[in-house]
Amino acid sequence: MRKLLHFVVLVLLAISLQAQTQQSGETTSQDYQAPTIPEDVIAVNTTETATDLSWRASIDNYNMSGYKLFQNGVLVETLTETNFVMTGLSPNTTYTFYVTAFDTAGNESRESDQATITTLEDIPVYYCESRSFDVNEEYIARIQCEGIDNGSDARFYSEFTEIVTDVMKNGECTITITPSWTTTAYNEGYSVWIDYNQDGDFFDPGEQVFSQSPTTQASISGTFTIPTSIPNGHTRMRIAMKYDAIPQPCEEFTYGEVEDYTVNIISELRDSTVPVISLNGAETIDLNVGDEYTEFGAIATDNIDENLTPNINITGDVDTAFAGMYTVRYNVNDTAGNNATEAVRTITVAPVNNGCTNGINTFPYTESYENTLGSWTQSTQDDINWIYDYNRTPSNGTGPSNATDGNTYIYVEASGNGTGYPNKQAVINSPCYDLSNETSATFSFSYHMYGANNMGTLALEASDDNGLSWTPIWSEAGNKGDRWLNANIDLSQYVGASVQLRFNRITGTTWKADLAIDNVALNTSYAARGTATTNSKDKNNTAASKVNSIATPDEFGEENTLTIYPNPVRGNVLNIKLDTGNAKSFRIINLYGQALLTGTVDNQINVERLKSGIYFIEVSDGTQTLTKKFIKQ
């Protein structure tokens, strides 16, 4: 019954651990990054009651949603465009405007710089009179101009200023005038004026926008372009038809008609349409290690700039010498500053086989990160890196005060809101371990989790497919106190093949979360027969260090003791001594398990050929193999 209860407890713990790990993985996929702050907020073409606002588009790491426009600190509009005509303002009044950007996850940027305007005074404008005296024979029957399409009967003068049409700066307008004759078609002259500067007359340069010498045509048409330098707002448009001459703006004449309308000058719409990127070729490409990757590129089009393909910025490298998943990104922006939605191509480079290439195949393997990462490598797909230190980390109330093995350790610096936390990932990858000839394996390490309770998680993950997929095999979360703790993980499920490990650190919601790793080791059943544990306090002494060996299962004689000195080796000679018997042979290997020196030995070994670094020496007395780590300086 006790055994059954113990088994149930273990199963529940495993399920809880898996749920925590999945929850941690989900957290890393959430978007916590706000869009960039909107820039270049400007207000132009300010009138008595309106102003034109525009700004440069923001960029988001995932999906932009829109903008919030504030007037005098109060939210007045939520927009998707990067321009807006603010109306309903009071004359001779000062206003301030600013904008924020937000994404689909609800993250909102900081406020933009403010744009401040003062609206114009509301000064009445009076226009001169113009009219005919006789409409019995001819008059204006119909006016068509942009949004105006007005038919009318015979009048000397018609004030249709309640009829308004918008005309856009830099836009081309077409006007069509249709006369009416009661009997004979007479020669009629025409003229059209717009009071562009809104000063109450039509005599300023460029304000006569169209004229036509006398003609008997059934209708006449003309085009004109609205200047960009004029103020926005409502202003007067005058249209006159006069028998046998081109009319003047303030003229009274015998035959014909005069009509007045209102045009509303508006700004040219800012281009807020983003370019579109289309990939050439597939979005996903599968290759094997050693294959050649061909960049197919992409095509970019824009509503204004049209072909932007030569401007596409392609980032991301694909190294088919190494298995993994690679990302190539394609970005472009148009002349208005609109950024296209990023196009992404994913390239998966699969290993030719699942075996280790140049992997670790000699055990025990140890790593204490003495001012180096050794054979471990930083991930390029995470947010922050692991770094090594030897004293307390820079942040108060978190991190270890010293290493647990040797002089230095590695840790993740969590300081910096948005850079070190929240939910920032730091991954460091082990070398590949070749366990094809092993019957059992254990991975051990020391970890230090001291800080706030919400400091985040640490997981050890394993991959048996050269890093294409990862399986959590151990994890911890939260504050564990100011002390080093030890973990031992059984890797028996990976023996007979190869495995790669990685530490996956996810920071919490605080800067007080400097988590550290030290004293890493991988021991196998084969390596343990000739290997003993080492007292970490003696590892870096210049005096001799002793290792108590463990006899093989087939040997039950007296245990031997290996002494090596000096350690570290500052010269070219490493001395060895056995308490019992004589050394028969030796082998020196590096951290990658590669044998560098071998041979027979009495009591001295010349290590002149070795570069500065950390090594292992294996010494055989004929019945036992004893292993010792040393440093060559």
URFENKA-V551795 format. One record per pair of residues at least 4 apart in sequence whose ideal C-beta (glycine too) atoms are under 6 Angstrom apart, sorted by the first residue. I is the first residue (numbers start at 1). J is the second residue. D is the distance in whole Angstrom. If there is no record, write none. Layout:
i=I j=J d=D
i=I j=J d=D
This chain:
i=21 j=472 d=4
i=21 j=475 d=5
i=24 j=457 d=5
i=24 j=506 d=5
i=27 j=423 d=5
i=28 j=423 d=6
i=28 j=425 d=6
i=28 j=506 d=6
i=31 j=62 d=5
i=31 j=105 d=4
i=33 j=61 d=5
i=34 j=107 d=4
i=34 j=108 d=6
i=34 j=109 d=5
i=35 j=58 d=4
i=35 j=60 d=4
i=35 j=64 d=6
i=35 j=101 d=4
i=35 j=103 d=5
i=35 j=109 d=5
i=36 j=58 d=5
i=36 j=59 d=5
i=37 j=109 d=5
i=37 j=110 d=5
i=37 j=112 d=6
i=38 j=55 d=4
i=38 j=58 d=5
i=38 j=99 d=4
i=38 j=101 d=5
i=38 j=112 d=4
i=39 j=56 d=5
i=40 j=55 d=6
i=40 j=56 d=5
i=41 j=55 d=4
i=41 j=99 d=6
i=41 j=112 d=5
i=41 j=113 d=6
i=41 j=115 d=5
i=42 j=54 d=6
i=42 j=115 d=6
i=43 j=51 d=5
i=43 j=53 d=5
i=43 j=115 d=4
i=43 j=117 d=5
i=44 j=52 d=5
i=45 j=52 d=5
i=45 j=232 d=4
i=45 j=267 d=5
i=46 j=51 d=4
i=46 j=117 d=5
i=46 j=119 d=6
i=47 j=120 d=6
i=47 j=232 d=5
i=47 j=233 d=4
i=48 j=91 d=4
i=48 j=119 d=6
i=48 j=120 d=5
i=48 j=122 d=5
i=49 j=89 d=5
i=50 j=87 d=5
i=51 j=86 d=5
i=51 j=117 d=5
i=52 j=85 d=6
i=52 j=267 d=4
i=53 j=84 d=5
i=53 j=86 d=6
i=53 j=97 d=6
i=54 j=83 d=4
i=54 j=270 d=5
i=55 j=82 d=6
i=55 j=99 d=5
i=56 j=337 d=5
i=57 j=82 d=5
i=57 j=337 d=6
i=57 j=338 d=5
i=58 j=101 d=4
i=59 j=339 d=6
i=60 j=64 d=4
i=60 j=103 d=4
i=63 j=103 d=6
i=63 j=104 d=4
i=64 j=103 d=6
i=65 j=102 d=5
i=65 j=103 d=5
i=65 j=104 d=5
i=66 j=79 d=6
i=66 j=80 d=5
i=67 j=79 d=5
i=67 j=99 d=5
i=67 j=101 d=5
i=68 j=75 d=6
i=68 j=78 d=6
i=68 j=100 d=5
i=69 j=76 d=6
i=69 j=77 d=4
i=69 j=99 d=6
i=70 j=75 d=6
i=70 j=98 d=5
i=71 j=76 d=5
i=71 j=97 d=6
i=72 j=96 d=6
i=79 j=84 d=6
i=81 j=272 d=5
i=82 j=272 d=5
i=83 j=270 d=4
i=89 j=119 d=5
i=91 j=119 d=5
i=91 j=121 d=6
i=91 j=122 d=4
i=92 j=121 d=5
i=93 j=119 d=5
i=94 j=118 d=5
i=95 j=117 d=6
i=96 j=114 d=5
i=96 j=116 d=5
i=97 j=115 d=5
i=98 j=111 d=5
i=98 j=112 d=5
i=98 j=114 d=5
i=99 j=112 d=5
i=100 j=108 d=5
i=100 j=109 d=5
i=100 j=111 d=6
i=101 j=109 d=4
i=102 j=108 d=4
i=103 j=107 d=5
i=125 j=200 d=4
i=126 j=200 d=6
i=127 j=200 d=6
i=127 j=236 d=6
i=128 j=250 d=4
i=130 j=250 d=5
i=130 j=251 d=6
i=130 j=258 d=5
i=131 j=156 d=5
i=131 j=157 d=4
i=131 j=252 d=6
i=131 j=258 d=6
i=132 j=156 d=5
i=132 j=253 d=6
i=132 j=256 d=5
i=132 j=257 d=6
i=133 j=254 d=5
i=134 j=254 d=5
i=134 j=255 d=5
i=135 j=139 d=4
i=135 j=154 d=4
i=135 j=257 d=6
i=137 j=182 d=6
i=138 j=179 d=6
i=138 j=181 d=5
i=138 j=186 d=6
i=139 j=154 d=4
i=139 j=180 d=6
i=139 j=257 d=4
i=140 j=241 d=5
i=140 j=257 d=5
i=140 j=259 d=6
i=141 j=178 d=5
i=141 j=180 d=4
i=142 j=151 d=5
i=142 j=178 d=4
i=143 j=148 d=6
i=143 j=150 d=5
i=144 j=149 d=5
i=144 j=176 d=4
i=145 j=175 d=4
i=146 j=165 d=4
i=146 j=167 d=6
i=146 j=173 d=6
i=147 j=165 d=4
i=148 j=163 d=6
i=148 j=165 d=5
i=150 j=163 d=6
i=152 j=158 d=6
i=157 j=258 d=5
i=158 j=259 d=4
i=159 j=260 d=5
i=160 j=259 d=6
i=160 j=261 d=5
i=161 j=260 d=6
i=161 j=262 d=5
i=163 j=261 d=5
i=164 j=262 d=4
i=164 j=264 d=6
i=165 j=263 d=6
i=166 j=264 d=5
i=166 j=266 d=5
i=167 j=173 d=6
i=167 j=226 d=5
i=167 j=263 d=5
i=168 j=266 d=5
i=168 j=268 d=6
i=169 j=226 d=5
i=169 j=228 d=5
i=169 j=267 d=6
i=169 j=268 d=5
i=170 j=228 d=5
i=170 j=268 d=5
i=171 j=226 d=5
i=172 j=223 d=6
i=172 j=225 d=5
i=173 j=224 d=6
i=174 j=223 d=5
i=175 j=192 d=6
i=175 j=210 d=6
i=175 j=222 d=6
i=176 j=219 d=6
i=176 j=221 d=4
i=177 j=190 d=6
i=177 j=220 d=6
i=178 j=219 d=4
i=179 j=188 d=6
i=181 j=185 d=5
i=185 j=216 d=4
i=186 j=243 d=6
i=187 j=214 d=4
i=187 j=216 d=6
i=187 j=244 d=5
i=188 j=214 d=6
i=188 j=241 d=5
i=189 j=213 d=6
i=189 j=214 d=5
i=189 j=242 d=5
i=189 j=245 d=5
i=189 j=246 d=4
i=190 j=212 d=4
i=190 j=220 d=6
i=190 j=241 d=5
i=191 j=211 d=5
i=191 j=240 d=5
i=191 j=246 d=6
i=191 j=247 d=5
i=192 j=209 d=5
i=192 j=210 d=4
i=192 j=239 d=5
i=193 j=202 d=4
i=193 j=207 d=5
i=193 j=208 d=5
i=193 j=238 d=5
i=193 j=249 d=5
i=194 j=207 d=6
i=194 j=209 d=5
i=194 j=237 d=5
i=195 j=202 d=6
i=195 j=235 d=5
i=195 j=236 d=5
i=196 j=207 d=6
i=196 j=230 d=4
i=197 j=204 d=6
i=198 j=235 d=5
i=202 j=207 d=5
i=202 j=249 d=4
i=209 j=224 d=4
i=210 j=222 d=4
i=210 j=224 d=6
i=211 j=246 d=5
i=212 j=220 d=5
i=214 j=244 d=5
i=232 j=265 d=5
i=233 j=265 d=6
i=234 j=262 d=5
i=234 j=264 d=5
i=236 j=260 d=6
i=237 j=261 d=5
i=237 j=263 d=5
i=238 j=249 d=6
i=238 j=260 d=5
i=239 j=259 d=5
i=240 j=247 d=4
i=240 j=258 d=5
i=241 j=256 d=5
i=241 j=257 d=6
i=242 j=247 d=4
i=242 j=253 d=5
i=242 j=256 d=4
i=243 j=255 d=4
i=243 j=256 d=6
i=247 j=251 d=6
i=271 j=304 d=5
i=271 j=336 d=4
i=273 j=303 d=5
i=274 j=338 d=5
i=274 j=340 d=5
i=275 j=300 d=5
i=275 j=302 d=4
i=275 j=308 d=5
i=275 j=332 d=6
i=275 j=334 d=5
i=275 j=340 d=4
i=276 j=301 d=5
i=277 j=298 d=5
i=277 j=300 d=5
i=277 j=330 d=5
i=277 j=340 d=5
i=277 j=343 d=4
i=278 j=299 d=5
i=279 j=298 d=5
i=279 j=343 d=6
i=280 j=296 d=4
i=280 j=297 d=5
i=280 j=298 d=6
i=281 j=296 d=4
i=283 j=345 d=6
i=284 j=346 d=5
i=285 j=347 d=5
i=286 j=348 d=5
i=287 j=291 d=4
i=287 j=320 d=6
i=287 j=349 d=5
i=288 j=350 d=5
i=288 j=352 d=6
i=289 j=323 d=5
i=289 j=349 d=6
i=289 j=351 d=5
i=289 j=352 d=5
i=291 j=320 d=5
i=293 j=318 d=4
i=293 j=320 d=6
i=298 j=312 d=6
i=298 j=330 d=5
i=298 j=343 d=6
i=299 j=309 d=5
i=300 j=308 d=4
i=300 j=309 d=5
i=300 j=312 d=5
i=300 j=332 d=5
i=302 j=308 d=5
i=302 j=334 d=5
i=305 j=334 d=5
i=305 j=335 d=6
i=308 j=332 d=5
i=311 j=332 d=5
i=312 j=330 d=6
i=312 j=332 d=5
i=313 j=331 d=5
i=314 j=330 d=6
i=315 j=329 d=5
i=316 j=327 d=5
i=316 j=328 d=4
i=316 j=329 d=5
i=318 j=326 d=4
i=318 j=347 d=5
i=320 j=349 d=5
i=323 j=349 d=5
i=323 j=351 d=4
i=323 j=466 d=5
i=324 j=349 d=6
i=324 j=467 d=6
i=325 j=348 d=5
i=326 j=347 d=4
i=327 j=346 d=6
i=328 j=345 d=5
i=329 j=342 d=6
i=329 j=344 d=6
i=330 j=343 d=4
i=331 j=342 d=5
i=332 j=340 d=5
i=333 j=339 d=5
i=334 j=338 d=5
i=351 j=466 d=4
i=355 j=498 d=6
i=356 j=432 d=4
i=356 j=434 d=4
i=356 j=498 d=4
i=359 j=432 d=4
i=359 j=434 d=4
i=360 j=365 d=5
i=360 j=431 d=5
i=360 j=433 d=5
i=360 j=593 d=4
i=361 j=434 d=4
i=361 j=593 d=5
i=362 j=589 d=5
i=362 j=593 d=4
i=363 j=524 d=5
i=363 j=527 d=3
i=364 j=521 d=6
i=364 j=523 d=5
i=364 j=527 d=5
i=364 j=531 d=5
i=365 j=522 d=4
i=366 j=521 d=5
i=367 j=374 d=5
i=367 j=520 d=4
i=368 j=405 d=4
i=368 j=406 d=4
i=368 j=519 d=6
i=369 j=388 d=5
i=369 j=408 d=6
i=369 j=410 d=5
i=370 j=406 d=5
i=370 j=408 d=6
i=371 j=408 d=5
i=374 j=591 d=5
i=375 j=431 d=4
i=375 j=591 d=5
i=375 j=592 d=6
i=376 j=428 d=5
i=376 j=430 d=6
i=377 j=429 d=5
i=378 j=385 d=5
i=378 j=428 d=6
i=379 j=427 d=4
i=382 j=425 d=4
i=382 j=426 d=6
i=382 j=427 d=5
i=383 j=424 d=4
i=383 j=425 d=5
i=384 j=424 d=5
i=384 j=426 d=5
i=386 j=410 d=5
i=386 j=412 d=6
i=386 j=426 d=6
i=386 j=428 d=5
i=388 j=408 d=5
i=388 j=410 d=5
i=389 j=393 d=6
i=390 j=407 d=5
i=390 j=408 d=5
i=392 j=399 d=6
i=392 j=401 d=5
i=393 j=399 d=3
i=393 j=411 d=6
i=393 j=514 d=4
i=395 j=415 d=6
i=395 j=514 d=6
i=397 j=512 d=6
i=398 j=450 d=6
i=398 j=451 d=4
i=398 j=512 d=5
i=398 j=514 d=4
i=399 j=514 d=3
i=400 j=448 d=4
i=400 j=516 d=5
i=403 j=407 d=6
i=403 j=408 d=6
i=403 j=409 d=4
i=403 j=518 d=5
i=404 j=446 d=5
i=404 j=484 d=4
i=404 j=518 d=5
i=404 j=519 d=5
i=405 j=518 d=5
i=405 j=519 d=4
i=405 j=536 d=5
i=406 j=540 d=6
i=409 j=516 d=5
i=409 j=518 d=4
i=410 j=517 d=5
i=411 j=514 d=5
i=411 j=516 d=4
i=412 j=426 d=4
i=412 j=505 d=5
i=412 j=515 d=6
i=413 j=420 d=6
i=414 j=420 d=4
i=414 j=421 d=5
i=414 j=507 d=5
i=414 j=511 d=5
i=414 j=513 d=4
i=414 j=514 d=6
i=415 j=420 d=5
i=415 j=511 d=5
i=416 j=420 d=4
i=420 j=424 d=6
i=421 j=507 d=4
i=422 j=509 d=4
i=424 j=507 d=5
i=425 j=506 d=6
i=426 j=505 d=4
i=427 j=502 d=6
i=427 j=504 d=5
i=428 j=503 d=5
i=429 j=502 d=5
i=430 j=500 d=6
i=430 j=501 d=4
i=432 j=498 d=5
i=432 j=500 d=5
i=433 j=499 d=5
i=434 j=498 d=5
i=435 j=441 d=5
i=435 j=494 d=6
i=435 j=495 d=5
i=438 j=495 d=5
i=438 j=524 d=4
i=438 j=526 d=6
i=439 j=525 d=5
i=440 j=492 d=5
i=440 j=525 d=4
i=441 j=491 d=4
i=441 j=495 d=5
i=441 j=524 d=5
i=442 j=488 d=6
i=442 j=490 d=6
i=442 j=523 d=5
i=443 j=489 d=5
i=443 j=491 d=6
i=443 j=522 d=5
i=444 j=488 d=5
i=444 j=521 d=5
i=445 j=487 d=6
i=445 j=517 d=6
i=445 j=520 d=5
i=446 j=484 d=5
i=446 j=486 d=5
i=446 j=518 d=5
i=446 j=519 d=4
i=447 j=485 d=6
i=447 j=517 d=6
i=448 j=484 d=5
i=448 j=516 d=4
i=449 j=480 d=4
i=449 j=515 d=5
i=450 j=482 d=4
i=451 j=455 d=4
i=451 j=479 d=6
i=451 j=512 d=4
i=451 j=513 d=5
i=452 j=510 d=4
i=452 j=512 d=4
i=453 j=478 d=5
i=453 j=479 d=5
i=454 j=508 d=4
i=454 j=509 d=5
i=454 j=510 d=5
i=455 j=479 d=6
i=455 j=508 d=5
i=455 j=513 d=3
i=456 j=506 d=5
i=456 j=507 d=4
i=456 j=508 d=4
i=456 j=513 d=6
i=457 j=475 d=6
i=457 j=477 d=4
i=457 j=506 d=5
i=458 j=476 d=5
i=458 j=505 d=5
i=458 j=515 d=6
i=459 j=472 d=5
i=459 j=475 d=4
i=459 j=504 d=5
i=460 j=473 d=6
i=460 j=474 d=4
i=461 j=470 d=4
i=461 j=472 d=5
i=461 j=502 d=5
i=461 j=504 d=5
i=462 j=471 d=5
i=462 j=473 d=5
i=462 j=499 d=5
i=462 j=501 d=6
i=463 j=467 d=5
i=463 j=470 d=5
i=463 j=500 d=5
i=464 j=499 d=6
i=465 j=469 d=6
i=467 j=500 d=6
i=473 j=489 d=6
i=474 j=489 d=5
i=480 j=485 d=6
i=494 j=499 d=4
i=503 j=517 d=6
i=505 j=515 d=6
i=507 j=513 d=5
i=508 j=513 d=6
i=523 j=527 d=6
i=523 j=528 d=6
i=527 j=531 d=5
i=529 j=552 d=4
i=530 j=625 d=3
i=531 j=627 d=5
i=532 j=547 d=5
i=532 j=548 d=5
i=532 j=549 d=4
i=532 j=550 d=5
i=534 j=547 d=5
i=538 j=545 d=4
i=542 j=566 d=5
i=544 j=563 d=5
i=544 j=565 d=4
i=545 j=567 d=5
i=546 j=561 d=6
i=546 j=563 d=5
i=547 j=562 d=5
i=547 j=628 d=5
i=549 j=559 d=6
i=549 j=560 d=6
i=549 j=624 d=6
i=549 j=626 d=4
i=551 j=555 d=5
i=551 j=559 d=6
i=555 j=623 d=5
i=560 j=578 d=6
i=560 j=580 d=5
i=560 j=621 d=6
i=560 j=624 d=6
i=561 j=579 d=4
i=562 j=619 d=6
i=562 j=626 d=4
i=562 j=628 d=6
i=563 j=577 d=4
i=564 j=576 d=5
i=564 j=628 d=5
i=564 j=630 d=6
i=565 j=575 d=5
i=567 j=630 d=5
i=568 j=631 d=4
i=568 j=633 d=5
i=569 j=574 d=5
i=569 j=607 d=6
i=569 j=632 d=5
i=570 j=633 d=5
i=572 j=606 d=6
i=572 j=608 d=4
i=573 j=604 d=5
i=574 j=605 d=5
i=574 j=607 d=5
i=575 j=604 d=6
i=576 j=603 d=6
i=576 j=619 d=6
i=578 j=583 d=6
i=578 j=621 d=6
i=581 j=621 d=5
i=583 j=601 d=5
i=583 j=619 d=5
i=584 j=620 d=5
i=584 j=622 d=5
i=585 j=600 d=5
i=585 j=620 d=5
i=586 j=601 d=5
i=586 j=619 d=5
i=587 j=595 d=6
i=587 j=598 d=5
i=587 j=618 d=5
i=588 j=596 d=5
i=588 j=597 d=4
i=588 j=615 d=5
i=588 j=617 d=5
i=589 j=593 d=6
i=589 j=595 d=5
i=589 j=616 d=5
i=590 j=594 d=5
i=590 j=615 d=6
i=601 j=605 d=6
i=607 j=632 d=6
i=610 j=632 d=5
i=612 j=632 d=6
i=612 j=633 d=6
i=613 j=632 d=6
i=614 j=631 d=6
i=615 j=630 d=6
i=616 j=627 d=6
i=616 j=629 d=5
i=617 j=628 d=5
i=618 j=625 d=6
i=618 j=627 d=5
i=619 j=626 d=5
i=620 j=625 d=5
